[in-house]
């Protein structure tokens, strides 16, 4: 039985152009530059622009999207999976029941 070696269907397909994945969203350069000029952190600048009622609505929305990951946690991080929810519910129910973990013995 042959092992190893090249296989006919392995590797990139011929004639297909692969697109390089874009990096995760970072703070845009113009926001960083404006924050440097105003001598505040980029987050403080984004929040100030976002809360300015006289600013362009598109700019306010852009600042809100850019600042959101730094201010709020993701909903999936807070909730957890099904197993974590079941475990938390079981611990909550067992706190005051007869099946609760007893206190350790007191030393003399």
N, CA, C and O atoms as CSV, one atom per row, in Angstrom:
chain,resi,resn,atom,element,x,y,z
A,1,UNK,N,N,0.845,-1.179,0.000
A,1,UNK,CA,C,0.000,0.000,0.000
A,1,UNK,C,C,0.891,1.244,0.000
A,1,UNK,O,O,1.803,1.347,0.821
A,2,UNK,N,N,0.645,2.165,-0.890
A,2,UNK,CA,C,1.435,3.388,-1.002
A,2,UNK,C,C,1.045,4.365,0.112
A,2,UNK,O,O,-0.118,4.462,0.503
A,3,UNK,N,N,2.047,5.075,0.601
A,3,UNK,CA,C,1.787,6.070,1.644
A,3,UNK,C,C,2.490,7.373,1.273
A,3,UNK,O,O,3.522,7.379,0.601
A,4,UNK,N,N,1.902,8.468,1.729
A,4,UNK,CA,C,2.534,9.756,1.504
A,4,UNK,C,C,2.506,10.174,0.042
A,4,UNK,O,O,1.812,9.572,-0.777
A,5,UNK,N,N,3.259,11.197,-0.268
A,5,UNK,CA,C,3.338,11.669,-1.637
A,5,UNK,C,C,2.232,12.642,-1.992
A,5,UNK,O,O,1.342,12.910,-1.185
A,6,UNK,N,N,2.293,13.163,-3.191
A,6,UNK,CA,C,1.321,14.155,-3.654
A,6,UNK,C,C,-0.003,13.477,-4.000
A,6,UNK,O,O,-0.025,12.333,-4.455
A,7,UNK,N,N,-1.075,14.174,-3.786
A,7,UNK,CA,C,-2.399,13.680,-4.143
A,7,UNK,C,C,-2.960,14.602,-5.223
A,7,UNK,O,O,-2.675,15.799,-5.241
A,8,UNK,N,N,-3.733,14.051,-6.092
A,8,UNK,CA,C,-4.233,14.802,-7.252
A,8,UNK,C,C,-5.136,15.960,-6.848
A,8,UNK,O,O,-5.147,16.986,-7.530
A,9,UNK,N,N,-5.887,15.831,-5.770
A,9,UNK,CA,C,-6.873,16.855,-5.423
A,9,UNK,C,C,-6.433,17.712,-4.244
A,9,UNK,O,O,-7.256,18.429,-3.674
A,10,UNK,N,N,-5.159,17.658,-3.861
A,10,UNK,CA,C,-4.717,18.448,-2.721
A,10,UNK,C,C,-4.165,19.796,-3.168
A,10,UNK,O,O,-3.791,19.965,-4.328
A,11,UNK,N,N,-4.117,20.728,-2.268
A,11,UNK,CA,C,-3.540,22.034,-2.553
A,11,UNK,C,C,-4.546,23.009,-3.127
A,11,UNK,O,O,-5.712,22.666,-3.327
A,12,UNK,N,N,-4.091,24.239,-3.394
A,12,UNK,CA,C,-4.997,25.254,-3.930
A,12,UNK,C,C,-5.450,24.907,-5.350
A,12,UNK,O,O,-4.706,24.319,-6.134
A,13,UNK,N,N,-6.664,25.281,-5.648
A,13,UNK,CA,C,-7.216,25.009,-6.973
A,13,UNK,C,C,-6.599,25.969,-7.987
A,13,UNK,O,O,-6.393,27.144,-7.686
A,14,UNK,N,N,-6.309,25.475,-9.175
A,14,UNK,CA,C,-5.697,26.299,-10.209
A,14,UNK,C,C,-6.721,27.277,-10.776
A,14,UNK,O,O,-7.877,26.920,-11.003
A,15,UNK,N,N,-6.292,28.485,-10.994
A,15,UNK,CA,C,-7.158,29.490,-11.583
A,15,UNK,C,C,-8.006,30.258,-10.583
A,15,UNK,O,O,-8.717,31.184,-10.975
A,16,UNK,N,N,-7.955,29.901,-9.297
A,16,UNK,CA,C,-8.761,30.587,-8.284
A,16,UNK,C,C,-7.881,31.603,-7.578
A,16,UNK,O,O,-6.787,31.276,-7.120
A,17,UNK,N,N,-8.360,32.833,-7.492
A,17,UNK,CA,C,-7.618,33.878,-6.794
A,17,UNK,C,C,-8.157,33.966,-5.369
A,17,UNK,O,O,-9.341,34.222,-5.150
A,18,UNK,N,N,-7.276,33.751,-4.422
A,18,UNK,CA,C,-7.665,33.804,-3.029
A,18,UNK,C,C,-7.501,35.228,-2.512
A,18,UNK,O,O,-6.514,35.902,-2.805
A,19,UNK,N,N,-8.474,35.667,-1.748
A,19,UNK,CA,C,-8.457,37.015,-1.193
A,19,UNK,C,C,-7.910,36.938,0.220
A,19,UNK,O,O,-8.360,36.122,1.024
A,20,UNK,N,N,-6.962,37.769,0.511
A,20,UNK,CA,C,-6.378,37.794,1.849
A,20,UNK,C,C,-7.424,38.308,2.840
A,20,UNK,O,O,-8.115,39.288,2.562
A,21,UNK,N,N,-7.540,37.650,3.990
A,21,UNK,CA,C,-8.527,38.037,4.995
A,21,UNK,C,C,-8.179,39.411,5.558
A,21,UNK,O,O,-7.011,39.738,5.765
A,22,UNK,N,N,-9.209,40.197,5.799
A,22,UNK,CA,C,-9.014,41.519,6.378
A,22,UNK,C,C,-8.750,41.379,7.872
A,22,UNK,O,O,-9.344,40.517,8.519
A,23,UNK,N,N,-7.872,42.206,8.433
A,23,UNK,CA,C,-7.633,42.138,9.874
A,23,UNK,C,C,-8.860,42.637,10.635
A,23,UNK,O,O,-9.735,43.292,10.068
A,24,UNK,N,N,-8.907,42.318,11.918
A,24,UNK,CA,C,-10.007,42.784,12.747
A,24,UNK,C,C,-10.045,44.302,12.755
A,24,UNK,O,O,-9.019,44.961,12.586
A,25,UNK,N,N,-11.233,44.848,12.952
A,25,UNK,CA,C,-11.409,46.298,12.925
A,25,UNK,C,C,-10.565,46.950,14.018
A,25,UNK,O,O,-10.648,46.584,15.191
A,26,UNK,N,N,-9.773,47.898,13.617
A,26,UNK,CA,C,-8.959,48.651,14.557
A,26,UNK,C,C,-9.415,50.105,14.509
A,26,UNK,O,O,-10.210,50.490,13.651
A,27,UNK,N,N,-8.912,50.895,15.425
A,27,UNK,CA,C,-9.272,52.303,15.442
A,27,UNK,C,C,-8.701,52.963,14.190
A,27,UNK,O,O,-7.492,52.900,13.964
A,28,UNK,N,N,-9.546,53.595,13.369
A,28,UNK,CA,C,-9.069,54.223,12.132
A,28,UNK,C,C,-8.036,55.313,12.409
A,28,UNK,O,O,-8.038,55.926,13.477
A,29,UNK,N,N,-7.153,55.546,11.435
A,29,UNK,CA,C,-6.058,56.496,11.606
A,29,UNK,C,C,-6.542,57.921,11.826
A,29,UNK,O,O,-5.935,58.668,12.593
A,30,UNK,N,N,-7.640,58.311,11.153
A,30,UNK,CA,C,-8.113,59.685,11.323
A,30,UNK,C,C,-8.621,59.927,12.744
A,30,UNK,O,O,-8.499,61.038,13.260
A,31,UNK,N,N,-9.182,58.915,13.371
A,31,UNK,CA,C,-9.645,59.059,14.760
A,31,UNK,C,C,-8.440,59.209,15.678
A,31,UNK,O,O,-8.444,60.047,16.581
A,32,UNK,N,N,-7.410,58.399,15.450
A,32,UNK,CA,C,-6.208,58.489,16.279
A,32,UNK,C,C,-5.552,59.865,16.146
A,32,UNK,O,O,-5.130,60.464,17.135
A,33,UNK,N,N,-5.475,60.352,14.904
A,33,UNK,CA,C,-4.841,61.647,14.671
A,33,UNK,C,C,-5.640,62.774,15.337
A,33,UNK,O,O,-5.055,63.659,15.961
A,34,UNK,N,N,-6.950,62.749,15.210
A,34,UNK,CA,C,-7.785,63.777,15.842
A,34,UNK,C,C,-7.671,63.708,17.364
A,34,UNK,O,O,-7.685,64.739,18.037
A,35,UNK,N,N,-7.560,62.513,17.899
A,35,UNK,CA,C,-7.413,62.370,19.353
A,35,UNK,C,C,-6.063,62.916,19.810
A,35,UNK,O,O,-5.971,63.552,20.860
A,36,UNK,N,N,-5.016,62.667,19.021
A,36,UNK,CA,C,-3.696,63.207,19.375
A,36,UNK,C,C,-3.710,64.732,19.407
A,36,UNK,O,O,-3.123,65.350,20.294
A,37,UNK,N,N,-4.387,65.328,18.429
A,37,UNK,CA,C,-4.426,66.788,18.364
A,37,UNK,C,C,-5.223,67.375,19.522
A,37,UNK,O,O,-4.906,68.464,20.000
A,38,UNK,N,N,-6.248,66.670,19.977
A,38,UNK,CA,C,-7.050,67.196,21.084
A,38,UNK,C,C,-6.517,66.748,22.441
A,38,UNK,O,O,-7.075,67.119,23.473
A,39,UNK,N,N,-5.436,65.948,22.455
A,39,UNK,CA,C,-4.755,65.507,23.676
A,39,UNK,C,C,-5.659,64.688,24.599
A,39,UNK,O,O,-5.616,64.855,25.818
A,40,UNK,N,N,-6.467,63.815,24.027
A,40,UNK,CA,C,-7.272,62.870,24.802
A,40,UNK,C,C,-7.052,61.482,24.213
A,40,UNK,O,O,-6.490,61.340,23.128
A,41,UNK,N,N,-7.498,60.467,24.935
A,41,UNK,CA,C,-7.372,59.115,24.408
A,41,UNK,C,C,-8.349,58.934,23.252
A,41,UNK,O,O,-9.341,59.659,23.176
A,42,UNK,N,N,-8.093,57.984,22.345
A,42,UNK,CA,C,-9.032,57.767,21.247
A,42,UNK,C,C,-10.441,57.429,21.727
A,42,UNK,O,O,-11.422,57.850,21.115
A,43,UNK,N,N,-10.546,56.674,22.815
A,43,UNK,CA,C,-11.874,56.338,23.335
A,43,UNK,C,C,-12.607,57.578,23.827
A,43,UNK,O,O,-13.797,57.737,23.555
A,44,UNK,N,N,-11.916,58.461,24.547
A,44,UNK,CA,C,-12.545,59.702,25.018
A,44,UNK,C,C,-12.996,60.564,23.841
A,44,UNK,O,O,-14.067,61.170,23.876
A,45,UNK,N,N,-12.160,60.611,22.796
A,45,UNK,CA,C,-12.520,61.382,21.608
A,45,UNK,C,C,-13.758,60.797,20.937
A,45,UNK,O,O,-14.672,61.534,20.566
A,46,UNK,N,N,-13.791,59.461,20.779
A,46,UNK,CA,C,-14.939,58.821,20.132
A,46,UNK,C,C,-16.225,59.068,20.923
A,46,UNK,O,O,-17.274,59.341,20.339
A,47,UNK,N,N,-16.141,58.972,22.248
A,47,UNK,CA,C,-17.327,59.212,23.070
A,47,UNK,C,C,-17.773,60.670,23.002
A,47,UNK,O,O,-18.971,60.954,23.010
A,48,UNK,N,N,-16.812,61.596,22.934
A,48,UNK,CA,C,-17.164,63.020,22.838
A,48,UNK,C,C,-17.866,63.314,21.519
A,48,UNK,O,O,-18.872,64.024,21.496
A,49,UNK,N,N,-17.341,62.769,20.414
A,49,UNK,CA,C,-17.973,62.991,19.108
A,49,UNK,C,C,-19.343,62.318,19.068
A,49,UNK,O,O,-20.301,62.887,18.544
A,50,UNK,N,N,-19.436,61.111,19.617
A,50,UNK,CA,C,-20.687,60.371,19.610
A,50,UNK,C,C,-21.789,61.121,20.372
A,50,UNK,O,O,-22.955,61.079,19.979
A,51,UNK,N,N,-21.422,61.796,21.448
A,51,UNK,CA,C,-22.403,62.492,22.275
A,51,UNK,C,C,-22.642,63.936,21.862
A,51,UNK,O,O,-23.441,64.626,22.495
A,52,UNK,N,N,-21.972,64.413,20.815
A,52,UNK,CA,C,-22.134,65.787,20.341
A,52,UNK,C,C,-23.339,65.862,19.398
A,52,UNK,O,O,-23.284,65.299,18.305
A,53,UNK,N,N,-24.433,66.544,19.791
A,53,UNK,CA,C,-25.621,66.592,18.940
A,53,UNK,C,C,-25.416,67.408,17.662
A,53,UNK,O,O,-26.176,67.242,16.708
A,54,UNK,N,N,-24.415,68.279,17.619
A,54,UNK,CA,C,-24.175,69.103,16.433
A,54,UNK,C,C,-23.339,68.383,15.368
A,54,UNK,O,O,-23.192,68.889,14.255
A,55,UNK,N,N,-22.800,67.231,15.693
A,55,UNK,CA,C,-21.944,66.476,14.763
A,55,UNK,C,C,-22.801,65.765,13.715
A,55,UNK,O,O,-23.984,65.504,13.938
A,56,UNK,N,N,-22.194,65.460,12.581
A,56,UNK,CA,C,-22.850,64.736,11.488
A,56,UNK,C,C,-23.344,63.370,12.002
A,56,UNK,O,O,-22.583,62.652,12.651
A,57,UNK,N,N,-24.603,63.003,11.720
A,57,UNK,CA,C,-25.133,61.720,12.221
A,57,UNK,C,C,-24.327,60.499,11.766
A,57,UNK,O,O,-24.195,59.533,12.518
A,58,UNK,N,N,-23.791,60.534,10.548
A,58,UNK,CA,C,-22.980,59.401,10.089
A,58,UNK,C,C,-21.690,59.289,10.890
A,58,UNK,O,O,-21.242,58.186,11.202
A,59,UNK,N,N,-21.094,60.429,11.223
A,59,UNK,CA,C,-19.876,60.415,12.028
A,59,UNK,C,C,-20.170,59.922,13.437
A,59,UNK,O,O,-19.382,59.174,14.016
A,60,UNK,N,N,-21.310,60.344,13.990
A,60,UNK,CA,C,-21.691,59.887,15.334
A,60,UNK,C,C,-21.901,58.378,15.346
A,60,UNK,O,O,-21.481,57.696,16.281
A,61,UNK,N,N,-22.557,57.854,14.298
A,61,UNK,CA,C,-22.794,56.410,14.219
A,61,UNK,C,C,-21.465,55.669,14.071
A,61,UNK,O,O,-21.281,54.607,14.666
A,62,UNK,N,N,-20.556,56.211,13.298
A,62,UNK,CA,C,-19.244,55.583,13.105
A,62,UNK,C,C,-18.467,55.535,14.423
A,62,UNK,O,O,-17.821,54.535,14.736
A,63,UNK,N,N,-18.536,56.608,15.177
A,63,UNK,CA,C,-17.844,56.643,16.466
A,63,UNK,C,C,-18.474,55.666,17.453
A,63,UNK,O,O,-17.772,55.034,18.242
A,64,UNK,N,N,-19.796,55.546,17.407
A,64,UNK,CA,C,-20.468,54.601,18.300
A,64,UNK,C,C,-20.039,53.168,17.992
A,64,UNK,O,O,-19.793,52.383,18.907
A,65,UNK,N,N,-19.948,52.827,16.705
A,65,UNK,CA,C,-19.531,51.476,16.330
A,65,UNK,C,C,-18.079,51.219,16.717
A,65,UNK,O,O,-17.734,50.111,17.126
A,66,UNK,N,N,-17.230,52.232,16.591
A,66,UNK,CA,C,-15.818,52.065,16.918
A,66,UNK,C,C,-15.594,51.968,18.422
A,66,UNK,O,O,-14.690,51.256,18.860
A,67,UNK,N,N,-16.396,52.667,19.221
A,67,UNK,CA,C,-16.203,52.682,20.673
A,67,UNK,C,C,-16.891,51.523,21.379
A,67,UNK,O,O,-16.518,51.184,22.502
A,68,UNK,N,N,-17.880,50.912,20.750
A,68,UNK,CA,C,-18.671,49.871,21.409
A,68,UNK,C,C,-17.837,48.727,21.986
A,68,UNK,O,O,-18.092,48.342,23.127
A,69,UNK,N,N,-16.853,48.156,21.274
A,69,UNK,CA,C,-16.112,47.042,21.864
A,69,UNK,C,C,-15.318,47.417,23.111
A,69,UNK,O,O,-15.013,46.551,23.932
A,70,UNK,N,N,-14.981,48.689,23.262
A,70,UNK,CA,C,-14.206,49.114,24.419
A,70,UNK,C,C,-15.079,49.458,25.625
A,70,UNK,O,O,-14.585,49.528,26.750
A,71,UNK,N,N,-16.369,49.670,25.392
A,71,UNK,CA,C,-17.256,50.108,26.458
A,71,UNK,C,C,-18.175,48.984,26.938
A,71,UNK,O,O,-18.450,48.876,28.133
A,72,UNK,N,N,-18.644,48.159,26.025
A,72,UNK,CA,C,-19.614,47.119,26.358
A,72,UNK,C,C,-19.053,45.734,26.074
A,72,UNK,O,O,-18.314,45.535,25.111
A,73,UNK,N,N,-19.416,44.778,26.928
A,73,UNK,CA,C,-19.027,43.385,26.690
A,73,UNK,C,C,-19.965,42.777,25.661
A,73,UNK,O,O,-21.099,43.227,25.499
A,74,UNK,N,N,-19.485,41.751,24.967
A,74,UNK,CA,C,-20.347,41.067,24.008
A,74,UNK,C,C,-21.395,40.270,24.760
A,74,UNK,O,O,-21.144,39.775,25.859
A,75,UNK,N,N,-22.559,40.149,24.168
A,75,UNK,CA,C,-23.642,39.408,24.808
A,75,UNK,C,C,-23.274,37.942,24.975
A,75,UNK,O,O,-23.668,37.321,25.962
A,76,UNK,N,N,-22.533,37.380,24.041
A,76,UNK,CA,C,-22.162,35.974,24.144
A,76,UNK,C,C,-21.176,35.731,25.267
A,76,UNK,O,O,-21.150,34.635,25.828
A,77,UNK,N,N,-20.359,36.724,25.617
A,77,UNK,CA,C,-19.415,36.561,26.712
A,77,UNK,C,C,-20.133,36.541,28.054
A,77,UNK,O,O,-19.724,35.818,28.962
A,78,UNK,N,N,-21.179,37.311,28.189
A,78,UNK,CA,C,-21.882,37.410,29.459
A,78,UNK,C,C,-22.783,36.206,29.723
A,78,UNK,O,O,-22.909,35.776,30.869
A,79,UNK,N,N,-23.402,35.665,28.701
A,79,UNK,CA,C,-24.382,34.606,28.871
A,79,UNK,C,C,-23.728,33.250,29.084
A,79,UNK,O,O,-24.125,32.509,29.984
A,80,UNK,N,N,-22.752,32.919,28.287
A,80,UNK,CA,C,-22.147,31.598,28.350
A,80,UNK,C,C,-22.974,30.606,27.559
A,80,UNK,O,O,-24.023,30.954,27.017
A,81,UNK,N,N,-22.509,29.383,27.493
A,81,UNK,CA,C,-23.209,28.356,26.748
A,81,UNK,C,C,-24.283,27.677,27.576
A,81,UNK,O,O,-24.558,28.073,28.709
A,82,UNK,N,N,-24.886,26.650,26.995
A,82,UNK,CA,C,-25.953,25.923,27.683
A,82,UNK,C,C,-25.442,25.251,28.949
A,82,UNK,O,O,-26.106,25.273,29.985
A,83,UNK,N,N,-24.269,24.659,28.860
A,83,UNK,CA,C,-23.725,23.958,30.023
A,83,UNK,C,C,-23.443,24.922,31.172
A,83,UNK,O,O,-23.721,24.611,32.331
A,84,UNK,N,N,-22.888,26.098,30.849
A,84,UNK,CA,C,-22.613,27.081,31.895
A,84,UNK,C,C,-23.900,27.585,32.532
A,84,UNK,O,O,-23.960,27.787,33.744
A,85,UNK,N,N,-24.942,27.790,31.706
A,85,UNK,CA,C,-26.228,28.231,32.246
A,85,UNK,C,C,-26.835,27.168,33.147
A,85,UNK,O,O,-27.360,27.487,34.214
A,86,UNK,N,N,-26.768,25.900,32.730
A,86,UNK,CA,C,-27.303,24.817,33.546
A,86,UNK,C,C,-26.538,24.691,34.858
A,86,UNK,O,O,-27.140,24.479,35.911
A,87,UNK,N,N,-25.215,24.821,34.800
A,87,UNK,CA,C,-24.406,24.729,36.008
A,87,UNK,C,C,-24.735,25.872,36.967
A,87,UNK,O,O,-24.874,25.646,38.169
A,88,UNK,N,N,-24.859,27.079,36.458
A,88,UNK,CA,C,-25.190,28.233,37.303
A,88,UNK,C,C,-26.570,28.062,37.925
A,88,UNK,O,O,-26.765,28.383,39.097
A,89,UNK,N,N,-27.530,27.559,37.149
A,89,UNK,CA,C,-28.883,27.340,37.675
A,89,UNK,C,C,-28.866,26.258,38.753
A,89,UNK,O,O,-29.546,26.396,39.770
A,90,UNK,N,N,-28.105,25.190,38.549
A,90,UNK,CA,C,-28.017,24.116,39.542
A,90,UNK,C,C,-27.382,24.625,40.832
A,90,UNK,O,O,-27.835,24.283,41.923
A,91,UNK,N,N,-26.333,25.442,40.713
A,91,UNK,CA,C,-25.703,25.996,41.908
A,91,UNK,C,C,-26.644,26.934,42.647
A,91,UNK,O,O,-26.676,26.944,43.878
A,92,UNK,N,N,-27.408,27.717,41.903
A,92,UNK,CA,C,-28.358,28.632,42.538
A,92,UNK,C,C,-29.435,27.866,43.289
A,92,UNK,O,O,-29.803,28.246,44.401
A,93,UNK,N,N,-29.941,26.803,42.700
A,93,UNK,CA,C,-30.989,26.011,43.340
A,93,UNK,C,C,-30.469,25.209,44.527
A,93,UNK,O,O,-31.208,24.976,45.484
A,94,UNK,N,N,-29.217,24.786,44.480
A,94,UNK,CA,C,-28.673,23.939,45.533
A,94,UNK,C,C,-28.200,24.723,46.752
A,94,UNK,O,O,-27.882,24.120,47.777
A,95,UNK,N,N,-28.145,26.030,46.670
A,95,UNK,CA,C,-27.629,26.824,47.784
A,95,UNK,C,C,-28.411,26.614,49.072
A,95,UNK,O,O,-27.809,26.464,50.136
A,96,UNK,N,N,-29.719,26.599,49.001
A,96,UNK,CA,C,-30.537,26.536,50.205
A,96,UNK,C,C,-31.279,25.210,50.336
A,96,UNK,O,O,-32.223,25.117,51.120
A,97,UNK,N,N,-30.881,24.190,49.594
A,97,UNK,CA,C,-31.591,22.920,49.675
A,97,UNK,C,C,-30.855,21.963,50.598
A,97,UNK,O,O,-29.768,22.265,51.091
A,98,UNK,N,N,-31.457,20.815,50.822
A,98,UNK,CA,C,-30.820,19.815,51.666
A,98,UNK,C,C,-29.624,19.186,50.968
A,98,UNK,O,O,-28.834,18.493,51.608
A,99,UNK,N,N,-29.477,19.416,49.668
A,99,UNK,CA,C,-28.356,18.864,48.925
A,99,UNK,C,C,-27.187,19.859,48.804
A,99,UNK,O,O,-26.234,19.610,48.066
A,100,UNK,N,N,-27.265,20.960,49.513
A,100,UNK,CA,C,-26.213,21.952,49.455
A,100,UNK,C,C,-24.933,21.392,50.063
A,100,UNK,O,O,-24.987,20.505,50.915
A,101,UNK,N,N,-23.795,21.896,49.637
A,101,UNK,CA,C,-22.517,21.458,50.175
A,101,UNK,C,C,-22.423,21.971,51.607
A,101,UNK,O,O,-22.566,23.171,51.839
A,102,UNK,N,N,-22.180,21.058,52.597
A,102,UNK,CA,C,-22.125,21.509,53.986
A,102,UNK,C,C,-20.864,22.308,54.259
A,102,UNK,O,O,-19.885,22.221,53.517
A,103,UNK,N,N,-20.897,23.077,55.315
A,103,UNK,CA,C,-19.731,23.870,55.718
A,103,UNK,C,C,-18.632,22.931,56.192
A,103,UNK,O,O,-18.926,21.862,56.726
A,104,UNK,N,N,-17.386,23.307,56.007
A,104,UNK,CA,C,-16.298,22.441,56.477
A,104,UNK,C,C,-16.274,22.380,58.012
A,104,UNK,O,O,-16.778,23.284,58.678
A,105,UNK,N,N,-15.693,21.322,58.565
A,105,UNK,CA,C,-15.658,21.228,60.037
A,105,UNK,C,C,-14.780,22.325,60.642
A,105,UNK,O,O,-13.783,22.750,60.059
A,106,UNK,N,N,-15.181,22.755,61.811
A,106,UNK,CA,C,-14.448,23.810,62.497
A,106,UNK,C,C,-13.260,23.198,63.217
A,106,UNK,O,O,-13.392,22.175,63.889
A,107,UNK,N,N,-12.109,23.820,63.078
A,107,UNK,CA,C,-10.900,23.337,63.745
A,107,UNK,C,C,-10.905,23.743,65.202
A,107,UNK,O,O,-11.491,24.761,65.571
A,108,UNK,N,N,-10.262,22.961,66.014
A,108,UNK,CA,C,-10.217,23.281,67.441
A,108,UNK,C,C,-8.945,23.931,67.829
A,108,UNK,O,O,-8.754,24.262,68.999
